[in-house]
Amino acid sequence: MPVMPGAEPFSHDGSSTGVLLCHGFTGSPQSLRPWAEYLADAGLTVSLPRLPGHGTTWQELARTRWEDWYAEVNRAFEELRGRSGQIFVMGLSMGACLALRLAEVHESAISGLVLVNPSVTADTKLFALAPVLKLLVPSLKGIASDIKKEGVTELGYDRVPVRAAATLPGLWRSTQDRLGDIAQPVLVYHSTDDHVVGAASISRLRAALPPERLTVRECENSFHVATLDNDAQAIFTGSLEFIRTHSRAGKG
């Protein structure tokens, strides 16, 4: 299946500090590409994989499930571990949930997490009803391009395959069960006006993680895809500062 132009994965060899970035559901690496390039320009080793079923057609995505997406970020993590001394994992929306799951599984092999509008629970009607809707309709209106900044578009699907969306509760449950085990520092960027992910996900994280491990910064001038929105630069610079603060070497 041909990949849409701009949706290709990104990789860069840099220092011994590695960063793995995970894009969101129905999106593509394009939504995180400027972030990845910023970190690469700072000298870091960067991996931004394309999740199975993404960046092609929504019909192909319908043939995949959350275990496929997690397997790909886990593969990218293992590959990155082979060329990095330490690794930070970052993600947007569902990609942030995959990042949390990686941290739960790999524990001390991951040094810290930076999450943008993480989705860790069914806090919208679309995903809450997906297990039932998959029996009735193949797709629903898309969720891509929730961006406040004029003239900016996310490269994502205009339809949500309900069969794939119906597998998300499995990812959320698996991740929620072990949120309290996360010992890494976690930095979250949260858009105060988000039309895709509701407030329940942030509440769940606040309940599971103590304040000394969780920092939440508000993005007051961005919608859901904040990595392409008005607060993108603050996210980029803040994530680099986070890496340098928590790097074993004391710098990226």
ZIKAMO-V981470 format. One record per helix or strand of 2 or more residues. SS is the DSSP state (A for helix, B for strand). FROM is the first residue (numbers start at 0). TO is the last residue. If there is no record, write none. Layout:
ss->(SS,SS)
from->(FROM,FROM)
to->(TO,TO)
This chain:
ss->(B,B,A,B,A,A,B,A,B,A,B,B,A,A,A,B,A,B,A,A)
from->(9,16,29,44,57,65,85,93,109,124,138,158,161,167,178,184,199,213,225,231)
to->(11,21,40,47,60,80,91,108,115,132,140,160,164,175,180,190,207,218,227,245)
